[in-house]
Amino acid sequence: MYKILVFSDTHHKTDLCEKLLARSTDVNMVLHAGDCVKDALEMSYVFSDFDFKIVRGNNDYMSDEKDEIIFDVCEKKIFLTHGHEYAVKYGYSYIARRAKNLGADIAVFGHTHEAYMGKKDGVYLLNPGSAGFCAHPGYGVITIENNILNASLHEF
């Protein structure tokens, strides 16, 4: 089984993420959907055994990271973006359309600080909420096993 942890919107509060990463021996990859890229980069240095994929958010305007990336994992295509450029605070139509046009199996995003998991236009949508800047910090988990993608939301 291939396991991916998903964080977003840490906003300089990474203690919960770091505790989770320190005890996660079965994780292959970590996604950070922006706000604050510096947090993700620092975690990637400390937890260098994990493959980190990072995009910048609306508060990362000085970052050299990309606004979005698409990549393959175990024959599944993952679209990672922060979400602000797709107006995710007002609905998921734009981000779902972009993911579908890219041929993605799942779109991973943040920005709203509210966890969401669903499916639209045949594409899974996963927003882990904020990992450090809300009343109920959380994260997401994506697993791929036997060519089946599953996603779940968790509170710390």
C-alpha positions in Angstrom: 0.0 0.0 0.0 1.2 3.5 -0.9 0.3 6.1 1.8 0.2 9.9 1.4 -0.3 12.4 4.2 -1.9 15.7 3.2 -1.5 19.0 4.9 -2.5 22.6 4.1 -2.6 26.0 5.6 -0.1 25.4 8.4 0.5 29.1 8.9 3.7 28.6 10.9 2.0 26.1 13.3 3.6 22.8 12.4 3.9 21.1 15.8 0.9 18.7 15.2 2.2 17.9 11.7 5.7 17.2 13.1 4.4 14.9 15.8 2.3 12.9 13.2 5.3 12.7 10.8 7.6 11.5 13.6 5.4 8.5 14.4 4.4 7.7 10.8 6.5 4.8 9.7 4.2 3.7 6.9 4.0 7.0 4.9 5.6 7.3 1.5 4.8 10.9 0.5 3.6 14.2 2.1 1.6 16.8 0.2 1.4 20.4 1.4 -1.2 22.5 -0.4 0.2 25.9 0.4 0.1 28.6 3.1 3.0 28.5 4.3 5.6 27.0 1.9 8.4 27.7 4.4 6.7 25.3 6.9 6.6 22.5 4.3 10.2 23.1 3.3 11.4 23.0 6.9 9.5 19.8 7.5 10.9 18.3 4.3 14.5 18.9 5.7 13.7 17.4 9.1 11.7 14.4 7.6 13.9 13.8 4.6 12.8 10.2 4.3 9.5 11.3 2.9 8.9 12.5 -0.6 7.4 16.0 -0.2 5.3 17.7 -2.9 4.7 21.4 -2.2 2.7 24.2 -3.9 2.4 27.8 -2.9 -0.8 29.4 -1.6 -2.1 32.9 -1.7 0.1 33.9 1.3 3.2 32.5 -0.3 3.7 35.2 -2.9 7.5 35.3 -2.3 7.9 31.6 -2.9 9.5 30.0 -6.0 7.2 27.0 -5.7 4.6 26.4 -8.4 1.0 27.3 -8.1 0.0 23.8 -9.1 1.5 20.5 -10.0 0.2 17.2 -11.4 2.0 14.0 -10.9 1.5 10.2 -11.1 1.6 7.8 -8.1 0.9 4.1 -8.6 -0.9 4.8 -11.9 -3.1 7.5 -10.3 -2.9 11.1 -11.3 -2.9 13.7 -8.5 -3.5 17.4 -9.0 -2.2 19.6 -6.2 -3.0 23.3 -5.8 -3.9 25.7 -3.1 -7.3 26.4 -4.5 -7.6 30.2 -4.3 -7.2 30.5 -8.1 -10.2 28.2 -8.5 -12.5 30.1 -6.1 -12.9 27.1 -3.8 -14.4 29.3 -1.1 -17.5 29.6 -3.3 -17.8 26.1 -4.7 -15.8 23.3 -6.4 -16.9 23.5 -10.0 -13.8 25.3 -11.3 -11.3 23.1 -9.5 -13.2 19.9 -10.5 -13.2 21.1 -14.2 -9.5 21.8 -14.1 -8.7 18.4 -12.5 -10.9 16.6 -15.1 -9.2 18.5 -17.9 -5.8 17.4 -16.6 -7.0 13.8 -16.4 -6.5 13.7 -12.6 -8.0 11.1 -10.4 -8.0 13.4 -7.4 -7.6 17.2 -6.8 -5.9 18.1 -3.5 -6.3 21.7 -2.3 -6.7 23.9 0.8 -7.4 27.6 1.2 -10.8 27.4 2.9 -9.4 26.1 6.3 -12.4 23.7 6.2 -12.0 20.0 5.5 -13.9 18.6 2.6 -14.0 15.3 0.8 -16.3 14.5 -2.1 -16.6 13.8 -5.8 -17.5 16.1 -8.6 -17.5 15.4 -12.4 -15.9 12.0 -11.8 -12.9 13.5 -9.8 -12.3 13.1 -6.1 -11.8 16.3 -4.2 -9.8 16.5 -1.0 -9.2 19.5 1.2 -7.6 18.5 4.5 -8.6 21.8 6.1 -6.0 23.7 8.1 -3.3 21.8 9.9 -2.5 24.6 12.2 -4.7 27.7 11.9 -8.3 26.8 13.0 -10.3 25.5 15.9 -10.2 21.8 14.7 -6.8 21.3 12.9 -6.8 18.3 10.6 -5.1 16.4 7.8 -5.9 14.0 5.0 -4.7 10.6 4.1 -4.6 9.1 0.6 -3.9 5.4 0.1 -3.5 3.6 -3.2 -3.6 -0.2 -3.1 -4.3 -2.6 -5.9 -5.0 0.3 -8.2 -7.7 1.7 -5.9 -7.4 5.2 -4.5 -9.0 6.0 -1.1 -9.0 9.2 0.8 -9.9 10.1 4.4 -10.0 13.1 6.7 -8.7 13.2 10.2 -8.4 15.6 13.1 -5.1 15.7 15.1 
